[in-house]
Amino acid sequence: MLFRDFIDLYFEDMGHQLKESTIISKHYMVDKKILPVFGKMPINEITRKISASGRIN
């Protein structure tokens, strides 16, 4: 499963439990900061080393 797919499931599952302002804030952060780096990566390939550096070697 790609990280992007996991995020989609997260928002689908949590969307009705969070306030609209929280959803907007989380979407902004995920879309601008996290998905550009991790979106196309399989979850099992994300390691502490990659996430700490913000780079994929």
N, C-alpha and C positions, 0 to 999 in steps of 0.2 A: 504494500500500500504506500502510495506517495504521501509525503507530508501534506501536500495541498488537499488531497482527498480526506485525510484525517481532520484538517481544519474545517472542511465543509461539513463533515459529520458533527464536529464539535458545535458549530453554529446552529446546525439543524436541531441538535439535541438540547442545547442550552438557550436557544433563542427565546423560548417562551418563559424561561425562568429568570431572565435578566431584564433590567430596565432598558428602555430604548437607548438612552444616553450611554449606557455601559456597552451595549452592542456596537454602537457607532464608534466609540473610542477604541474598542478592541479590534474592530474591523480596520480602522485606520492604521493602528500599530502593526497588525499582522500583514496587511496589504503593502505597506510602505517599507517596513523594516525586516520582517521575517520571511515572507514568501519569496522575495527576490533571491534570497540566499538558499533557503531550504525547500522551496515549493516543489521542485522537480525531483527531489531526492527521496528514495525509499526510506521509510522510517528507520529500518534496521541499519542503515548506513550512517546515520547521524550519531556522532560520537562527541564526547566532551571536548576533545581536541578541536574538532571542526567548529563546534558551537562557541567555544571560547575565543577562537581566532577570528571567527566570522568569515573565514576563507575556506574554500574547498581545494585541496591539493590533488 
